[in-house]
Amino acid sequence: MNYRKSTKRKIKSHKSRKLPLAIGLLTIIAVATVVFYVFSMNNVPAGKVLLHTSMGDITIQLRDDKPTTTNNFKNLVKQGVYDGTIFHRVIADFIIQGGMNTSASVATIPDEIGNDNHNVIGTVAMAKTSQPNSATSQFFINVADNSKITYQDGTKFDETYTVFGTVISGMDVANAISKVATDSNDKPLTDVTLIKAEIIS
């Protein structure tokens, strides 16, 4: 009789330990699932944009850690703002710049510099005035490593221009554009046209 009572007590005690363990395990699984879901949602690839130019195609992989700048660029692409524009500023061993918009008003966006903002060869950044947070639609492709540039006033290139993408195809086209003949204002003597920009992923 005592043996049975003792056995029953043991079984009851064992079951009472299992329940909190199961609840704890389910809680851990639930938290892990939520964390994974949130992380996945915040790290969705920003996509790619294809620039059809009069000298060939350039494909840009957009960055997902510069959401304001990337989304601004994508929205302008969707609106067709870049279609039919020209690369109006071209400097060999420096940049090719396009996106000048004369047909619609584009609001300024805040700079997104961060710690990982490097204007190395093949990166794409927003052009702007000398004032902070003044970028609108104009962008440029670095055809040289401009990350080490420091101006006379101490301003650093990387601390000024937000890098929001990288050329993953067509860098040869960007380099060719950078070498066309230009006037004294760095504008190509023969227009280099951005025929159409489109989001491809």
C-alpha atoms as one frame of an Amber mdcrd trajectory, in Angstrom:
protein
   0.000   0.000   0.000   2.773   2.353   0.876   4.571   1.363  -2.323   1.530
   2.294  -4.453   1.116   5.629  -2.745   4.766   6.349  -3.212   4.563   5.406
  -6.907   1.519   7.601  -7.454   3.268  10.505  -5.810   6.294  10.009  -8.062
   4.177   9.917 -11.212   2.259  13.012 -10.192   5.470  14.833  -9.403   6.956
  13.821 -12.783   3.882  15.103 -14.662   3.981  18.416 -12.839   7.583  18.898
 -13.977   6.725  18.055 -17.602   4.038  20.727 -17.935   6.256  23.798 -17.238
   8.952  22.272 -19.451   6.503  21.913 -22.345   5.184  25.444 -21.851   8.733
  26.811 -21.757   9.657  24.942 -24.942   6.559  26.213 -26.760   7.323  29.762
 -25.610  10.884  29.542 -26.965   9.607  28.214 -30.302   7.002  30.989 -30.526
   9.546  33.724 -29.762  12.032  32.273 -32.256   9.324  32.169 -34.937   8.384
  35.816 -34.353  12.030  36.936 -34.383  12.674  35.011 -37.611   9.548  36.506
 -39.227  10.443  40.075 -38.241  14.049  39.614 -39.340  12.937  38.192 -42.680
  10.497  41.044 -43.297  13.168  43.638 -42.590  15.722  41.987 -44.852  13.738
  41.556 -48.044  16.096  42.304 -50.955  15.574  45.855 -52.221  15.568  44.691
 -55.826  17.333  45.585 -59.044  16.893  48.405 -61.538  17.848  48.158 -65.206
  18.947  51.345 -66.947  18.585  51.164 -70.718  20.987  53.807 -72.067  21.901
  54.826 -75.594  25.296  53.207 -75.009  24.096  49.951 -73.434  22.421  48.540
 -70.345  23.436  49.006 -66.705  21.954  46.886 -63.906  21.940  48.214 -60.343
  21.456  46.132 -57.200  19.723  48.378 -54.675  20.609  48.356 -50.979  18.014
  47.454 -48.358  19.798  49.320 -45.554  19.107  52.733 -47.134  15.299  52.470
 -47.244  14.425  56.141 -47.768  16.917  56.636 -50.592  16.218  53.284 -52.235
  12.444  53.724 -52.088  12.723  57.255 -53.463  14.746  55.956 -56.419  12.329
  53.063 -57.027   9.305  55.367 -56.891  10.886  57.723 -59.426  11.649  54.750
 -61.671   8.022  53.584 -61.419   6.804  57.093 -62.266   8.998  57.178 -65.378
  10.843  60.275 -64.166  14.180  59.002 -65.510  12.906  57.925 -68.923  14.329
  60.068 -71.725  16.740  61.990 -69.484  20.459  62.386 -70.179  23.708  61.893
 -68.345  24.345  65.612 -68.014  27.629  65.509 -66.081  30.371  63.125 -67.111
  33.925  63.201 -65.726  36.455  60.519 -66.610  38.007  58.755 -63.595  35.343
  60.257 -61.357  31.589  59.897 -62.004  28.765  59.815 -64.517  25.723  61.735
 -63.313  22.121  61.568 -64.488  18.563  61.937 -63.312  18.120  65.664 -63.871
  14.396  66.180 -63.748  12.659  69.136 -65.370   9.161  67.723 -65.817   7.995
  67.324 -62.214   8.711  68.553 -58.730  10.566  66.010 -56.588  10.733  66.452
 -52.826  14.072  66.368 -51.045  14.983  63.335 -48.954  17.146  63.008 -45.840
  20.729  61.759 -46.115  21.337  58.149 -45.053  25.073  58.046 -44.563  25.679
  55.485 -41.792  28.908  53.615 -41.080  28.923  51.602 -44.300  28.805  54.377
 -46.889  31.696  53.999 -49.317  31.814  55.593 -52.773  34.021  52.948 -54.327
  34.089  51.938 -58.010  30.705  50.748 -59.224  28.623  52.158 -56.395  25.600
  54.375 -57.045  24.891  57.436 -54.898  22.542  60.390 -54.748  23.760  63.758
 -56.010  22.766  66.846 -54.030  23.594  70.476 -53.360  26.114  71.559 -50.756
  23.313  71.522 -48.181  22.495  68.432 -46.085  19.336  66.479 -46.924  18.971
  68.086 -50.352  18.962  65.036 -52.663  15.986  64.698 -55.024  16.255  62.705
 -58.268  19.819  63.097 -59.502  22.202  60.181 -58.996  25.712  59.237 -60.048
  27.772  56.128 -60.644  31.315  56.125 -59.294  33.752  55.078 -62.026  36.695
  55.515 -59.639  37.324  54.968 -55.936  36.088  58.299 -54.583  35.841  57.107
 -50.985  39.111  58.774 -50.018  38.256  62.238 -51.317  38.404  65.027 -48.733
  37.585  68.573 -49.769  39.488  71.688 -48.689  36.946  72.458 -45.981  37.483
  68.993 -44.487  34.234  67.552 -45.830  34.584  63.919 -46.842  32.945  62.466
 -49.938  31.634  59.445 -48.037  30.094  61.666 -45.378  28.205  63.657 -48.011
  26.722  61.358 -50.679  24.424  58.459 -49.781  25.370  55.206 -51.525  22.217
  53.188 -52.231  23.256  50.661 -54.873  25.963  48.841 -56.795  26.375  48.166
 -60.502  26.269  44.392 -60.956  26.209  44.398 -64.751  27.189  46.969 -67.359
  30.124  48.621 -65.605  31.836  48.596 -68.999  28.981  50.774 -70.258  29.396
  53.198 -67.342  33.133  53.405 -68.053  32.490  54.045 -71.742  30.064  56.850
 -70.878  32.668  58.400 -68.585  35.087  58.738 -71.507  32.861  60.519 -74.034
  33.872  64.011 -75.192  32.393  66.799 -73.082  32.170  70.597 -73.051  33.625
  72.898 -70.404  30.686  72.110 -68.097  31.327  68.354 -68.296  28.218  67.820
 -70.412  28.631  65.270 -73.229  28.877  66.886 -76.670  26.596  64.138 -77.936
  23.723  63.252 -75.621  23.999  59.992 -73.714  20.365  59.167 -73.018  18.821
  57.123 -70.259  16.126  55.724 -72.551  14.220  53.847 -69.863  14.672  52.751
 -66.253  12.760  49.728 -64.981  12.571  47.618 -61.851  13.418  44.027 -62.780
  13.170  42.293 -59.374
